[in-house]
Amino acid sequence: MMDDVDWQERWRRAAADADNARKRCDRLVAERTAAERARCTAAWLPLLDDLDLALEHAGADPATIVAGVERVRDEGRAVLGRLGFEPLGAPGEVFDPARHEATEAVAGGPGGAGTVVRVIRPGYGGPDGLLRPAAVAVAVSGNDSGTDPGEDSGGDPGEERPDDGA
């Protein structure tokens, strides 16, 4: 039969093993985090190189500068794509509050009320979630534009108006 000293020694060893396993896990997480951080940062280096090149040619023909800025933008989008994030928001899409942020209401529109008319700022998302929603202008029916449905159109709060139905 085991005495108390044996049980205490087994308990100490089990506690030490658990502590060592926790430390190994913490070390592994830190190593993987550092490696992923380096991978993501390295993906942006070509974009910085393109910006440096554009700045070197700042006095060049404006068309050349525009072409350089477009190249930098395309490289940035490519980096986001390689990291698993694709652009969100396109004119004609049905407005989805989970993917879009309505920043403007536009009367009418080619797709009818509730569709994206213009993308003001693209959003980006991937399989793990949304980086940011797309800021969009959304088509509303003609009588909805100009005021927020929850906005009071004036007058005192207790004042009766003929169209109140009160």
Secondary structure, 3 states (H helix, E strand, C coil): CCCHHHHHHHHHHHHHHHHHHHHHHHHHHHHHHHHHHHHHHHHHHHHHHHHHHHHHCCCCCHHHHHHHHHHHHHHHHHHHHHCCCEEECCCCCECCCCCEEEEEEEECCCCCCCEEEEEEECEEEECCEEEECEEEEEEECCCCCCCCCCCCCCCCCCCCCHHHCC
